Amino acid sequence: MVKKQNNNVPVVNLANALTVIRLVLVPVFIFVFWQDSTSDRWIAYVVFAIAAITDKLDGYYARSRNLITDFGKLADSIADKALIISALILLSWHGYLWWWVTIVFIVRELGITLMRMMMRKIKVMAAGQGGKIKMVAQSFGIAGLLIPWQSIGPIEGPIAQTLIYVSYGLLAIAMVFAITSAVEYIREAMRLSRLSK
């Protein structure tokens, strides 16, 4: 059950602080991953992992302690998309991910976000299960591509290549759920629009 926002909740709280930390980590991630060295990729992975963990923690604290605020909902969405989109762009920039994959993900994210903003006057469209699965698979897939597996001595070679393929597989799963959940959002928006007339 999703808790409603408590209007007495202060904007400065633990959940929002974690969201702000994630926002701050985005430019740090971009700066670190801008150079494509083995050490930079390890640091970028750590920064990305910390940011992804704050995404889980801020949502947990917001719901469990009723710390939901309008600022938190907006900032959380911006932080999520900024982190994922910047990671996808830099992975493509460095040649680890096809550009068409990045473009499809970005168009989907921005398109659905715009549609949800337009639908707010009728009804707030909550994230569906497909969108949540997409986010998890996307996060693990990106993290897997950030890790320079070949630099780990004992697993260099076939094992490293297999782990890279697993990361691509997770992004393929994320792509499927990105498209199917987008279709679900569009259908729901059309249904709500018809009912509001």
Accessible surface in RSA format (square Angstrom, percent):
REM  Atomic radii and reference values for relative SASA: ProtOr
REM  Chains: A
REM  Algorithm: Lee & Richards
REM  Probe-radius: 1.40
REM  Slices: 20
REM RES _ NUM      All-atoms   Total-Side   Main-Chain    Non-polar    All polar
REM                ABS   REL    ABS   REL    ABS   REL    ABS   REL    ABS   REL
RES MET A   1   227.79 118.0 145.78  96.5  82.01 195.3 122.08 103.8 105.72 140.1
RES VAL A   2   117.74  77.5 101.53  91.9  16.21  39.1 101.77  88.4  15.98  43.3
RES LYS A   3    87.95  42.9  81.74  50.2   6.21  14.8  55.96  50.4  31.99  34.1
RES LYS A   4   180.99  88.3 165.58 101.6  15.41  36.7 114.14 102.7  66.85  71.2
RES GLN A   5    57.68  32.3  33.46  24.5  24.22  57.7  11.87  25.3  45.81  34.7
RES ASN A   6    57.13  39.4  49.87  48.2   7.26  17.5  11.36  27.3  45.77  44.2
RES ASN A   7   138.05  95.2 107.00 103.4  31.06  74.8  31.24  75.2 106.82 103.2
RES ASN A   8   133.83  92.3 106.96 103.4  26.88  64.7  30.15  72.6 103.69 100.2
RES VAL A   9    19.33  12.7   4.87   4.4  14.47  34.9   7.14   6.2  12.19  33.1
RES PRO A  10    84.03  61.2  73.09  66.6  10.94  39.8  84.03  69.4   0.00   0.0
RES VAL A  11    83.69  55.1  78.50  71.1   5.19  12.5  78.50  68.2   5.19  14.1
RES VAL A  12   137.12  90.2 121.06 109.6  16.06  38.7 125.25 108.8  11.87  32.2
RES ASN A  13    17.92  12.4   6.29   6.1  11.63  28.0  17.02  41.0   0.90   0.9
RES LEU A  14    79.82  44.5  70.49  50.4   9.33  23.5  74.06  52.0   5.76  15.5
RES ALA A  15     2.87   2.6   2.63   4.1   0.24   0.6   2.87   4.0   0.00   0.0
RES ASN A  16     6.70   4.6   6.59   6.4   0.11   0.3   3.90   9.4   2.79   2.7
RES ALA A  17    46.49  42.7  37.91  58.5   8.58  19.5  45.10  63.5   1.40   3.7
RES LEU A  18    22.34  12.4  22.34  16.0   0.00   0.0  22.34  15.7   0.00   0.0
RES THR A  19     3.32   2.4   3.32   3.4   0.00   0.0   0.00   0.0   3.32   5.0
RES VAL A  20    63.10  41.5  63.10  57.1   0.00   0.0  63.10  54.8   0.00   0.0
RES ILE A  21    81.63  46.5  80.07  59.7   1.56   3.8  81.59  58.8   0.04   0.1
RES ARG A  22     0.41   0.2   0.41   0.2   0.00   0.0   0.41   0.6   0.00   0.0
RES LEU A  23    54.72  30.5  48.01  34.3   6.71  16.9  48.29  33.9   6.43  17.3
RES VAL A  24    87.53  57.6  83.67  75.7   3.86   9.3  87.43  76.0   0.10   0.3
RES LEU A  25    27.51  15.3  27.51  19.7   0.00   0.0  27.51  19.3   0.00   0.0
RES VAL A  26    11.87   7.8  11.87  10.7   0.00   0.0  11.87  10.3   0.00   0.0
RES PRO A  27    78.01  56.9  72.52  66.1   5.48  19.9  74.06  61.1   3.94  24.5
RES VAL A  28    60.08  39.5  56.62  51.3   3.47   8.4  59.97  52.1   0.11   0.3
RES PHE A  29     0.00   0.0   0.00   0.0   0.00   0.0   0.00   0.0   0.00   0.0
RES ILE A  30    59.64  33.9  59.64  44.4   0.00   0.0  59.64  42.9   0.00   0.0
RES PHE A  31   164.38  82.2 153.90  95.3  10.49  27.3 158.67  96.2   5.71  16.4
RES VAL A  32    21.76  14.3  16.48  14.9   5.28  12.7  20.80  18.1   0.95   2.6
RES PHE A  33     0.02   0.0   0.02   0.0   0.00   0.0   0.02   0.0   0.00   0.0
RES TRP A  34   134.53  54.0 127.82  61.9   6.70  15.7  98.31  52.4  36.22  58.8
RES GLN A  35   111.03  62.1 110.15  80.5   0.89   2.1  37.44  79.7  73.60  55.8
RES ASP A  36    62.87  44.0  31.75  31.6  31.12  73.6  14.57  34.3  48.30  48.2
RES SER A  37    49.93  42.2  41.73  55.7   8.20  18.9  47.44 101.0   2.49   3.5
RES THR A  38    69.60  49.5  61.97  62.8   7.62  18.2  29.71  39.9  39.89  60.3
RES SER A  39    69.23  58.5  62.21  83.0   7.02  16.2  46.62  99.3  22.60  31.7
RES ASP A  40    29.93  21.0  29.93  29.8   0.00   0.0   0.00   0.0  29.93  29.8
RES ARG A  41    27.06  11.4  27.06  13.8   0.00   0.0   2.58   3.5  24.48  14.8
RES TRP A  42    83.61  33.6  83.60  40.5   0.01   0.0  75.08  40.0   8.53  13.8
RES ILE A  43    87.01  49.5  85.68  63.8   1.33   3.2  87.00  62.6   0.01   0.0
RES ALA A  44     0.00   0.0   0.00   0.0   0.00   0.0   0.00   0.0   0.00   0.0
RES TYR A  45    60.87  28.4  60.87  34.6   0.00   0.0  20.87  15.7  40.00  49.3
RES VAL A  46    75.27  49.5  74.06  67.0   1.21   2.9  75.27  65.4   0.01   0.0
RES VAL A  47    14.12   9.3  14.12  12.8   0.00   0.0  14.12  12.3   0.00   0.0
RES PHE A  48     2.18   1.1   2.18   1.3   0.00   0.0   2.18   1.3   0.00   0.0
RES ALA A  49    28.14  25.9  23.98  37.0   4.15   9.4  27.91  39.3   0.23   0.6
RES ILE A  50    82.28  46.8  81.07  60.4   1.21   2.9  82.28  59.3   0.00   0.0
RES ALA A  51     0.00   0.0   0.00   0.0   0.00   0.0   0.00   0.0   0.00   0.0
RES ALA A  52    26.99  24.8  22.55  34.8   4.44  10.1  25.27  35.6   1.72   4.6
RES ILE A  53    99.36  56.5  97.56  72.7   1.80   4.3  99.34  71.5   0.02   0.1
RES THR A  54     8.24   5.9   8.24   8.4   0.00   0.0   8.24  11.1   0.00   0.0
RES ASP A  55    25.34  17.7  20.10  20.0   5.24  12.4   3.19   7.5  22.15  22.1
RES LYS A  56   125.77  61.4 118.61  72.8   7.17  17.1  91.58  82.4  34.20  36.4
RES LEU A  57    70.48  39.3  70.42  50.4   0.06   0.2  70.48  49.5   0.00   0.0
RES ASP A  58     5.40   3.8   4.58   4.6   0.82   1.9   3.72   8.7   1.68   1.7
RES GLY A  59    16.36  20.2   0.00   N/A  16.36  20.2  16.36  44.9   0.00   0.0
RES TYR A  60   124.80  58.3 123.84  70.5   0.96   2.5  80.39  60.4  44.41  54.8
RES TYR A  61    46.20  21.6  46.20  26.3   0.00   0.0   5.11   3.8  41.09  50.7
RES ALA A  62    16.79  15.4  16.79  25.9   0.00   0.0  16.79  23.6   0.00   0.0
RES ARG A  63   128.35  53.9 127.32  64.9   1.03   2.5  44.12  60.3  84.23  51.0
RES SER A  64    53.66  45.3  23.71  31.6  29.94  69.0  31.99  68.1  21.67  30.4
RES ARG A  65   141.15  59.3 120.02  61.2  21.13  50.3  41.20  56.3  99.95  60.6
RES ASN A  66    46.51  32.1  44.55  43.1   1.96   4.7  14.21  34.2  32.30  31.2
RES LEU A  67    32.43  18.1  31.23  22.3   1.20   3.0  31.23  21.9   1.20   3.2
RES ILE A  68    20.28  11.5  18.07  13.5   2.21   5.3  20.28  14.6   0.00   0.0
RES THR A  69     6.15   4.4   4.99   5.1   1.15   2.8   4.99   6.7   1.15   1.7
RES ASP A  70    87.41  61.2  81.33  81.0   6.07  14.4  34.56  81.3  52.85  52.7
RES PHE A  71    83.33  41.7  74.89  46.4   8.44  22.0  80.25  48.7   3.08   8.8
RES GLY A  72     9.88  12.2   0.00   N/A   9.88  12.2   8.61  23.6   1.26   2.8
RES LYS A  73   109.57  53.5  95.04  58.3  14.52  34.6  68.18  61.4  41.38  44.1
RES LEU A  74   113.89  63.4 108.82  77.9   5.07  12.7 113.43  79.7   0.47   1.3
RES ALA A  75     5.18   4.8   3.52   5.4   1.67   3.8   5.06   7.1   0.12   0.3
RES ASP A  76    40.16  28.1  40.16  40.0   0.00   0.0  10.58  24.9  29.58  29.5
RES SER A  77    37.85  32.0  34.26  45.7   3.59   8.3  26.34  56.1  11.51  16.1
RES ILE A  78    90.45  51.5  85.37  63.6   5.07  12.2  89.73  64.6   0.72   1.9
RES ALA A  79     0.00   0.0   0.00   0.0   0.00   0.0   0.00   0.0   0.00   0.0
RES ASP A  80    23.35  16.4  22.86  22.8   0.49   1.1   5.79  13.6  17.56  17.5
RES LYS A  81    43.44  21.2  41.88  25.7   1.56   3.7  21.11  19.0  22.33  23.8
RES ALA A  82    34.62  31.8  22.71  35.0  11.91  27.1  32.66  46.0   1.96   5.2
RES LEU A  83     4.85   2.7   4.85   3.5   0.00   0.0   4.85   3.4   0.00   0.0
RES ILE A  84     4.42   2.5   4.42   3.3   0.00   0.0   4.42   3.2   0.00   0.0
RES ILE A  85    27.79  15.8  27.79  20.7   0.00   0.0  27.79  20.0   0.00   0.0
RES SER A  86    12.89  10.9   7.98  10.6   4.92  11.3  12.60  26.8   0.30   0.4
RES ALA A  87     0.00   0.0   0.00   0.0   0.00   0.0   0.00   0.0   0.00   0.0
RES LEU A  88     0.17   0.1   0.17   0.1   0.00   0.0   0.17   0.1   0.00   0.0
RES ILE A  89    65.54  37.3  65.54  48.8   0.00   0.0  65.54  47.2   0.00   0.0
RES LEU A  90     6.35   3.5   6.35   4.5   0.00   0.0   6.35   4.5   0.00   0.0
RES LEU A  91     0.02   0.0   0.02   0.0   0.00   0.0   0.02   0.0   0.00   0.0
RES SER A  92     5.10   4.3   0.00   0.0   5.10  11.7   0.00   0.0   5.10   7.1
RES TRP A  93   155.32  62.3 130.29  63.1  25.03  58.8 113.25  60.4  42.07  68.2
RES HIS A  94    38.80  21.2  13.90   9.7  24.90  63.7  11.70  12.1  27.10  31.5
RES GLY A  95    64.41  79.4   0.00   N/A  64.41  79.4  31.57  86.6  32.84  73.5
RES TYR A  96    52.89  24.7  50.48  28.7   2.41   6.3  41.17  30.9  11.72  14.5
RES LEU A  97     9.39   5.2   1.51   1.1   7.88  19.8   4.91   3.4   4.48  12.0
RES TRP A  98   150.16  60.3 142.23  68.8   7.93  18.6 118.81  63.4  31.34  50.8
RES TRP A  99   115.33  46.3 110.55  53.5   4.78  11.2  91.51  48.8  23.82  38.6
RES TRP A 100   154.42  62.0 149.93  72.6   4.49  10.5 137.89  73.5  16.54  26.8
RES VAL A 101    10.20   6.7  10.20   9.2   0.00   0.0  10.20   8.9   0.00   0.0
RES THR A 102     0.39   0.3   0.39   0.4   0.00   0.0   0.39   0.5   0.00   0.0
RES ILE A 103    95.11  54.1  94.38  70.3   0.73   1.8  95.11  68.5   0.00   0.0
RES VAL A 104    50.68  33.3  46.61  42.2   4.07   9.8  49.66  43.2   1.01   2.7
RES PHE A 105     0.03   0.0   0.03   0.0   0.00   0.0   0.03   0.0   0.00   0.0
RES ILE A 106    32.35  18.4  32.32  24.1   0.03   0.1  32.35  23.3   0.00   0.0
RES VAL A 107    97.78  64.3  92.67  83.9   5.11  12.3  96.11  83.5   1.67   4.5
RES ARG A 108    27.69  11.6  19.32   9.8   8.37  19.9  17.37  23.7  10.32   6.3
RES GLU A 109     9.36   5.4   9.05   6.8   0.31   0.7   3.57   6.9   5.80   4.7
RES LEU A 110    98.49  54.9  93.78  67.1   4.71  11.8  94.46  66.3   4.03  10.9
RES GLY A 111    37.09  45.7   0.00   N/A  37.09  45.7  31.44  86.3   5.65  12.6
RES ILE A 112    12.62   7.2  12.62   9.4   0.00   0.0  12.62   9.1   0.00   0.0
RES THR A 113    34.38  24.5  32.57  33.0   1.81   4.3  32.50  43.7   1.88   2.8
RES LEU A 114   106.85  59.5 105.40  75.4   1.45   3.6 106.57  74.8   0.28   0.8
RES MET A 115    34.78  18.0  32.75  21.7   2.03   4.8  25.24  21.5   9.54  12.6
RES ARG A 116    68.38  28.7  68.05  34.7   0.33   0.8  14.73  20.1  53.65  32.5
RES MET A 117   120.54  62.4 108.20  71.6  12.34  29.4  91.00  77.4  29.54  39.1
RES MET A 118   133.47  69.1 113.19  74.9  20.28  48.3 105.92  90.1  27.55  36.5
RES MET A 119    13.95   7.2  13.95   9.2   0.00   0.0   0.36   0.3  13.59  18.0
RES ARG A 120   149.07  62.6 132.60  67.6  16.47  39.2  33.39  45.6 115.68  70.1
RES LYS A 121   201.06  98.1 160.39  98.4  40.68  96.8 111.94 100.8  89.12  94.9
RES ILE A 122    75.26  42.8  44.06  32.8  31.20  75.2  48.54  35.0  26.73  72.5
RES LYS A 123   108.65  53.0 102.27  62.8   6.38  15.2  66.24  59.6  42.41  45.2
RES VAL A 124    96.23  63.3  84.94  76.9  11.29  27.2  84.94  73.8  11.29  30.6
RES MET A 125    11.19   5.8   4.15   2.7   7.04  16.8   9.08   7.7   2.11   2.8
RES ALA A 126    76.72  70.5  56.74  87.6  19.99  45.5  61.51  86.6  15.22  40.3
RES ALA A 127    47.28  43.5  31.86  49.2  15.42  35.1  31.86  44.9  15.42  40.8
RES GLY A 128    29.75  36.7   0.00   N/A  29.75  36.7  29.75  81.6   0.00   0.0
RES GLN A 129   125.79  70.3 115.63  84.5  10.16  24.2  53.23 113.3  72.56  55.0
RES GLY A 130    11.19  13.8   0.00   N/A  11.19  13.8   7.10  19.5   4.09   9.2
RES GLY A 131     9.13  11.3   0.00   N/A   9.13  11.3   5.91  16.2   3.23   7.2
RES LYS A 132   113.63  55.4 108.90  66.8   4.73  11.3  61.31  55.2  52.32  55.7
RES ILE A 133    62.37  35.5  60.03  44.7   2.35   5.7  62.19  44.8   0.19   0.5
RES LYS A 134    10.43   5.1  10.43   6.4   0.00   0.0   0.53   0.5   9.90  10.5
RES MET A 135    37.97  19.7  37.97  25.1   0.00   0.0  28.88  24.6   9.09  12.0
RES VAL A 136    62.04  40.8  59.12  53.5   2.91   7.0  62.04  53.9   0.00   0.0
RES ALA A 137     7.66   7.0   4.99   7.7   2.67   6.1   7.33  10.3   0.33   0.9
RES GLN A 138     0.51   0.3   0.51   0.4   0.00   0.0   0.00   0.0   0.51   0.4
RES SER A 139    19.69  16.6  19.12  25.5   0.57   1.3  12.93  27.5   6.76   9.5
RES PHE A 140   133.36  66.7 128.06  79.3   5.30  13.8 129.06  78.2   4.30  12.3
RES GLY A 141     0.00   0.0   0.00   N/A   0.00   0.0   0.00   0.0   0.00   0.0
RES ILE A 142     0.00   0.0   0.00   0.0   0.00   0.0   0.00   0.0   0.00   0.0
RES ALA A 143    15.85  14.6  15.85  24.5   0.00   0.0  15.85  22.3   0.00   0.0
RES GLY A 144     7.95   9.8   0.00   N/A   7.95   9.8   7.53  20.7   0.42   0.9
RES LEU A 145     6.20   3.5   3.79   2.7   2.41   6.1   5.29   3.7   0.91   2.5
RES LEU A 146     0.00   0.0   0.00   0.0   0.00   0.0   0.00   0.0   0.00   0.0
RES ILE A 147    17.36   9.9  16.70  12.4   0.66   1.6  16.70  12.0   0.66   1.8
RES PRO A 148     4.96   3.6   4.96   4.5   0.00   0.0   4.96   4.1   0.00   0.0
RES TRP A 149    41.37  16.6  41.27  20.0   0.10   0.2  41.27  22.0   0.10   0.2
RES GLN A 150    87.90  49.2  81.12  59.3   6.78  16.1  47.95 102.1  39.95  30.3
RES SER A 151    55.89  47.2  18.06  24.1  37.83  87.1  27.55  58.7  28.35  39.7
RES ILE A 152    52.25  29.7  48.70  36.3   3.55   8.6  52.25  37.6   0.00   0.0
RES GLY A 153    52.78  65.1   0.00   N/A  52.78  65.1  33.16  91.0  19.62  43.9
RES PRO A 154   124.68  90.9  86.11  78.5  38.57 140.2  99.54  82.2  25.14 156.3
RES ILE A 155    35.75  20.3  35.25  26.3   0.50   1.2  35.75  25.7   0.00   0.0
RES GLU A 156   112.83  64.8  91.76  69.4  21.07  50.2  19.63  38.0  93.21  76.1
RES GLY A 157    34.82  42.9   0.00   N/A  34.82  42.9  30.82  84.6   3.99   8.9
RES PRO A 158   112.26  81.8 102.63  93.6   9.62  35.0 110.12  90.9   2.14  13.3
RES ILE A 159    95.73  54.5  93.76  69.8   1.98   4.8  95.73  68.9   0.00   0.0
RES ALA A 160     0.91   0.8   0.91   1.4   0.00   0.0   0.91   1.3   0.00   0.0
RES GLN A 161    76.38  42.7  76.07  55.6   0.31   0.7  29.33  62.4  47.05  35.7
RES THR A 162    75.73  53.9  75.06  76.1   0.67   1.6  50.83  68.3  24.90  37.6
RES LEU A 163    55.36  30.8  53.49  38.3   1.86   4.7  53.49  37.6   1.86   5.0
RES ILE A 164    25.12  14.3  25.12  18.7   0.00   0.0  25.12  18.1   0.00   0.0
RES TYR A 165   136.79  63.9 129.50  73.7   7.29  19.0  92.15  69.2  44.65  55.0
RES VAL A 166    80.88  53.2  73.19  66.3   7.69  18.5  79.78  69.3   1.10   3.0
RES SER A 167     3.54   3.0   3.40   4.5   0.14   0.3   0.14   0.3   3.40   4.8
RES TYR A 168    56.72  26.5  52.09  29.6   4.64  12.1  31.59  23.7  25.13  31.0
RES GLY A 169    31.39  38.7   0.00   N/A  31.39  38.7  30.01  82.4   1.38   3.1
RES LEU A 170    51.84  28.9  51.28  36.7   0.55   1.4  51.28  36.0   0.55   1.5
RES LEU A 171     4.42   2.5   3.87   2.8   0.56   1.4   4.03   2.8   0.40   1.1
RES ALA A 172    56.38  51.8  47.96  74.0   8.42  19.2  55.49  78.1   0.89   2.4
RES ILE A 173    81.52  46.4  79.60  59.3   1.92   4.6  81.41  58.6   0.12   0.3
RES ALA A 174     0.00   0.0   0.00   0.0   0.00   0.0   0.00   0.0   0.00   0.0
RES MET A 175    22.67  11.7  22.67  15.0   0.00   0.0  21.18  18.0   1.49   2.0
RES VAL A 176    87.72  57.7  84.77  76.7   2.95   7.1  87.51  76.0   0.21   0.6
RES PHE A 177    63.14  31.6  63.14  39.1   0.00   0.0  63.14  38.3   0.00   0.0
RES ALA A 178     0.00   0.0   0.00   0.0   0.00   0.0   0.00   0.0   0.00   0.0
RES ILE A 179    89.00  50.6  87.34  65.1   1.66   4.0  88.86  64.0   0.14   0.4
RES THR A 180    62.00  44.1  58.90  59.7   3.10   7.4  56.73  76.2   5.27   8.0
RES SER A 181     3.97   3.4   2.63   3.5   1.34   3.1   3.14   6.7   0.83   1.2
RES ALA A 182    14.22  13.1  14.22  21.9   0.00   0.0  14.22  20.0   0.00   0.0
RES VAL A 183    60.91  40.1  60.32  54.6   0.60   1.4  60.78  52.8   0.13   0.4
RES GLU A 184    99.54  57.1  94.10  71.2   5.45  13.0  37.57  72.7  61.97  50.6
RES TYR A 185    16.80   7.8  15.65   8.9   1.15   3.0  13.61  10.2   3.19   3.9
RES ILE A 186    81.57  46.4  81.55  60.8   0.01   0.0  81.55  58.7   0.01   0.0
RES ARG A 187   166.17  69.8 160.44  81.8   5.72  13.6  53.64  73.3 112.52  68.2
RES GLU A 188    54.92  31.5  52.36  39.6   2.56   6.1  27.02  52.3  27.90  22.8
RES ALA A 189     7.84   7.2   7.66  11.8   0.18   0.4   7.84  11.0   0.00   0.0
RES MET A 190   106.24  55.0 101.91  67.4   4.33  10.3  89.62  76.2  16.63  22.0
RES ARG A 191    98.26  41.3  98.18  50.1   0.07   0.2  50.03  68.4  48.23  29.2
RES LEU A 192    13.97   7.8  12.82   9.2   1.15   2.9  12.88   9.0   1.09   2.9
RES SER A 193    35.80  30.2  35.30  47.1   0.50   1.1  22.35  47.6  13.44  18.8
RES ARG A 194   146.28  61.4 132.19  67.4  14.09  33.5  66.45  90.8  79.82  48.4
RES LEU A 195   123.68  68.9  95.48  68.3  28.20  70.9  99.05  69.6  24.64  66.3
RES SER A 196    65.99  55.8  24.32  32.5  41.67  96.0  27.03  57.6  38.96  54.6
RES LYS A 197   202.43  98.8 136.25  83.6  66.19 157.6 118.20 106.4  84.24  89.7
END  Absolute sums over single chains surface
CHAIN  1 A    11336.2       9837.6       1498.6       8130.3       3205.9
END  Absolute sums over all chains
TOTAL         11336.2       9837.6       1498.6       8130.3       3205.9
